[in-house]
Amino acid sequence: MFVSLWEFFYGHFFRFWMKWVLRQMTGKCELQRIFDTYGGAQRTYRIENSLTYSKNKVLQNATRVSESELDRCIANIMKEKNICPEKDTSFQICMRTCLLQITGYKQLYHDVENVRKKPYDSANAQHEKMLLKLWSLLMPTKKLTARISKQWADIGFQGDDPKTDFRGMGILGLINLVYFSENYTSEAHQILSRSNHPKLGYSYAIVGINLTEMAYSLLKSEALKLHLYNFVPGVPTMEHFHQFYCYLVYEFDKFWLEEEPESIMYFNLYREKFHERIKGLLMDCNAVLTLKT
């Protein structure tokens, strides 16, 4: 209760007066002070909070502005905060970068969600082509005898028809598997080989889809903000989401082998342990989680 009261009074009274006092002392608004003090993800994150919790509608709406309206939005912010472009020449550039990252993150989640909602459709020629491409990438020397086959277990699917394994993450799970196999083919072959270990093995494709869910949930919970704000100087895209997924696949394989689980039956336990480790890394304001081979 005490914490709630403090948050209420801080948000409604203390924060306003603190900002007013600092403005009188420095001659700069909160946004300018953030630009002067912070860089990287910290800067964008603090700018986002400042805009979001502002009582000024112009500032609030800035976090949802389209890219085509960006320049007008920044001009309106400068007008509202009495910022002279001749005196503060870097404000427009800094604000533009921050707004591209802030609005870009929201758009990225929207894009990922739309792909996730699309179920795998065996009647869709593109979906089928992508699935067969995954096989050829992972098993270049072994021909798939039939579309529905027990061979799919060789790359970690559960049944004779992989389409049933994509239910949770839709076509997004397959896109991620193909992306990793295509862009990190050597690493994919090595991980697939290790996943067939007699004692420490796991279902490569199923775990890959599970890691798609992890990447998606981290994006949805906004845990990826610091990483993407540090990693992408502009608008984060699906490409950056796929790259983060690749990082998870590579790091999970190392983690699994280091932990040496007694059985695959303990997968959920170790999966959650890995999840917590990643969330911890993502809390670092300097976080940049990229695959290093």
BATITI-47939 format. One record per residue (C-alpha): residue in three letters; x, y, z. Coordinates in steps of 0.001 Angstrom, whole numbers, padded with zeros to 6 digits, always signed. Example, Ala and Ser with C-alpha at 12.3 -4.5 7.8 and 13.67 -1.06 7.14 Angstrom:
<pts>
ALA+012300-004500+007800/SER+013670-001060+007140/
</pts>
This chain:
<pts>
MET+000000+000000+000000/PHE+002841+002372+000890/VAL+004453+001740-002500/SER+001171+002473-004298/LEU+000726+005732-002395/TRP+004290+006772-003204/GLU+003780+006028-006897/PHE+000554+008062-006875/PHE+002052+011107-005164/TYR+005251+010897-007206/GLY+003368+010668-010490/HIS+000868+013395-009676/PHE+002842+015858-007571/PHE+006538+015301-006872/ARG+007538+014501-010454/PHE+005906+017675-011751/TRP+007606+019913-009209/MET+010942+018147-009601/LYS+010832+018693-013356/TRP+009873+022341-012841/VAL+012768+022950-010437/LEU+015281+021262-012750/ARG+014012+023287-015692/GLN+014557+026513-013757/MET+018041+025414-012733/THR+019244+024109-016108/GLY+017099+026017-018574/LYS+016316+022696-020264/CYS+013281+020425-020305/GLU+013400+016788-019193/LEU+013816+015526-022764/GLN+016868+017723-023314/ARG+018386+016653-020007/ILE+017986+012997-020970/PHE+019752+013606-024281/ASP+022584+015382-022462/THR+023015+012653-019860/TYR+022331+009288-021467/GLY+023148+007338-024599/GLY+022152+004049-026184/ALA+019175+002118-024882/GLN+019054+004107-021651/ARG+018403+007265-023625/THR+015590+005803-025721/TYR+014034+004007-022757/ARG+013981+007164-020633/ILE+012653+009267-023500/GLU+009874+006722-023984/ASN+008931+006867-020305/SER+009039+010653-020285/LEU+006719+010845-023286/THR+004398+008103-022072/TYR+003853+009573-018606/SER+003649+013176-019737/LYS+000353+014974-019183/ASN+000859+016724-022508/LYS-001121+014993-025277/VAL+001388+016010-027952/LEU+004140+014207-026067/GLN+001961+011201-025230/ASN+000959+010704-028857/ALA+004578+010870-030025/THR+005116+007218-029042/ARG+002465+006164-031568/VAL+003292+008455-034482/SER+003810+007053-037975/GLU+007172+007485-039666/SER+005665+009821-042271/GLU+004498+012167-039491/LEU+007746+012053-037545/ASP+009171+015432-038545/ARG+005909+017233-037843/CYS+005639+015463-034499/ILE+009152+016531-033474/ALA+008418+020106-034517/ASN+005296+020053-032335/ILE+007267+018690-029384/MET+009844+021451-029738/LYS+007076+024023-029896/GLU+005372+022630-026794/LYS+008643+022537-024831/ASN+009934+025879-026141/ILE+013062+024326-027622/CYS+014903+026557-030058/PRO+016425+024524-032936/GLU+019224+027080-033331/LYS+020256+026706-029689/ASP+019810+022935-029458/THR+020915+021682-032859/SER+021072+018001-031889/PHE+017581+017686-030401/GLN+015800+016899-033662/ILE+018309+014211-034657/CYS+018266+012555-031234/MET+014489+012654-030937/ARG+014042+011250-034419/THR+016294+008286-033623/CYS+014464+007591-030373/LEU+011011+007810-031934/LEU+012027+005497-034773/GLN+013120+002925-032195/ILE+010069+003387-029961/THR+007445+003236-032694/GLY+009457+000608-034553/TYR+009345-001735-031560/LYS+005562-001461-031428/GLN+005335-002154-035157/LEU+007703-005109-034865/TYR+005508-006726-032234/HIS+002495-006157-034479/ASP+004297-007748-037445/VAL+005508-010753-035446/GLU+002051-011271-033979/ASN+000468-011260-037431/VAL+002874-013949-038648/ARG+002395-016004-035488/LYS-001368-016008-035996/LYS-001041-017575-039446/PRO-001378-021358-039107/TYR+000712-023707-041180/ASP-001416-024675-044171/SER-000443-027783-046121/ALA-002617-026513-048985/ASN-000442-023407-049217/ALA+002304-024012-051779/GLN+004631-021471-050143/HIS+004299-023141-046754/GLU+005021-026544-048240/LYS+007983-025207-050184/MET+009412-023678-047017/LEU+009030-026932-045108/LEU+010798-028917-047818/LYS+013504-026261-047905/LEU+014100-026840-044201/TRP+014675-030524-044887/SER+017098-029856-047736/LEU+019037-027334-045633/LEU+019412-029689-042693/MET+019698-032974-044595/PRO+021407-032073-047900/THR+022669-035600-048552/LYS+019504-037445-047590/LYS+016423-037442-049798/LEU+012986-037171-048238/THR+011085-040200-049512/ALA+007619-038726-048977/ARG+005980-035547-047715/ILE+004419-037490-044848/SER+007175-039661-043488/LYS+008813-040917-040323/GLN+011986-039260-041620/TRP+010838-035940-040159/ALA+011861-037310-036775/ASP+015469-037131-038008/ILE+015352-033344-037692/GLY+013329-033324-034507/PHE+009650-033294-035418/GLN+007269-035398-033357/GLY+005083-037017-035977/ASP+005033-038064-039597/ASP+003574-034697-040636/PRO+005373-031628-039201/LYS+002365-029356-039720/THR+000902-030517-036408/ASP+003968-029239-034540/PHE+003484-025649-035712/ARG+000138-025117-033978/GLY+001407-022963-031123/MET+003547-020532-033100/GLY+001986-020876-036530/ILE+004126-020265-039586/LEU+006489-018143-037460/GLY+008026-021307-036025/LEU+008882-022615-039483/ILE+010184-019259-040712/ASN+012586-019106-037775/LEU+013810-022665-038298/VAL+014485-021966-041965/TYR+016145-018620-041204/PHE+018626-020185-038804/SER+019324-023145-041088/GLU+019833-020889-044103/ASN+021920-018156-042484/TYR+023888-020324-040061/THR+023965-023593-041969/SER+027176-024915-040445/GLU+025990-024144-036914/ALA+022585-025687-037665/HIS+024229-028923-038811/GLN+026410-029033-035707/ILE+023480-028417-033367/LEU+021329-030983-035179/SER+024136-033503-034796/ARG+024482-032772-031074/SER+020719-033000-030633/ASN+021013-036667-031630/HIS+023377-037416-028745/PRO+022336-040740-027122/LYS+022196-039220-023630/LEU+021936-035446-024041/GLY+019839-035402-027191/TYR+016666-033406-027755/SER+014166-032859-030563/TYR+015844-030194-032693/ALA+012767-028850-034502/ILE+010473-029010-031469/VAL+012996-027155-029325/GLY+013444-024639-032139/ILE+009704-023939-032174/ASN+009769-023690-028387/LEU+012494-021061-028646/THR+010359-019145-031128/GLU+007753-018958-028375/MET+010423-017706-025978/ALA+011569-014991-028380/TYR+007949-014001-029006/SER+007079-013812-025306/LEU+010160-011687-024596/LEU+009172-009324-027390/LYS+005576-009161-026165/SER+006598-008453-022562/GLU+008895-005665-023835/ALA+011924-007444-022375/LEU+013665-007071-025753/LYS+013564-003281-025674/LEU+017017-002632-024232/HIS+018613-005164-026577/LEU+016925-003765-029682/TYR+017428-000133-028665/ASN+021155-000869-028326/PHE+021433-003121-031361/VAL+019337-001227-033914/PRO+020032+002498-034458/GLY+016724+002950-036274/VAL+013618+000868-036887/PRO+013825-002745-035630/THR+012481-005234-038163/MET+011589-008916-038502/GLU+015197-009497-039514/HIS+016333-008387-036063/PHE+013750-010642-034422/HIS+015041-013604-036443/GLN+018603-012763-035443/PHE+017648-012788-031778/TYR+016002-016172-032315/CYS+019265-017471-033784/TYR+021066-016282-030672/LEU+018617-018246-028510/VAL+019055-021441-030537/TYR+022833-021266-030396/GLU+022991-020369-026719/PHE+020376-022917-025660/ASP+022336-025724-027279/LYS+025456-024681-025343/PHE+023434-024313-022153/TRP+021835-027750-022529/LEU+025147-029498-023039/GLU+026776-027624-020149/GLU+023932-028507-017781/GLU+023914-032184-018805/PRO+020281-032932-017878/GLU+019580-036452-016697/SER+016768-036835-019190/ILE+014737-034973-021806/MET+011899-035339-019300/TYR+013462-032408-017435/PHE+013278-030169-020491/ASN+010723-027721-019061/LEU+012807-027245-015929/TYR+015955-026421-017884/ARG+014038-024400-020423/GLU+012762-022156-017633/LYS+016248-021885-016156/PHE+017568-020778-019545/HIS+014647-018368-019908/GLU+015493-016736-016580/ARG+019136-016422-017605/ILE+018170-014643-020823/LYS+015766-012319-019011/GLY+018565-011431-016622/LEU+020900-010575-019500/LEU+018198-008466-021137/MET+017849-006319-018014/ASP+021344-004930-018561/CYS+021045-001431-020024/ASN+023998-002279-022291/ALA+022516-005578-023470/VAL+023296-006657-027027/LEU+022548-010352-027473/THR+023828-011462-030849/LEU+025073-014804-032076/LYS+028857-015014-031885/THR+030225-018109-033594/
</pts>
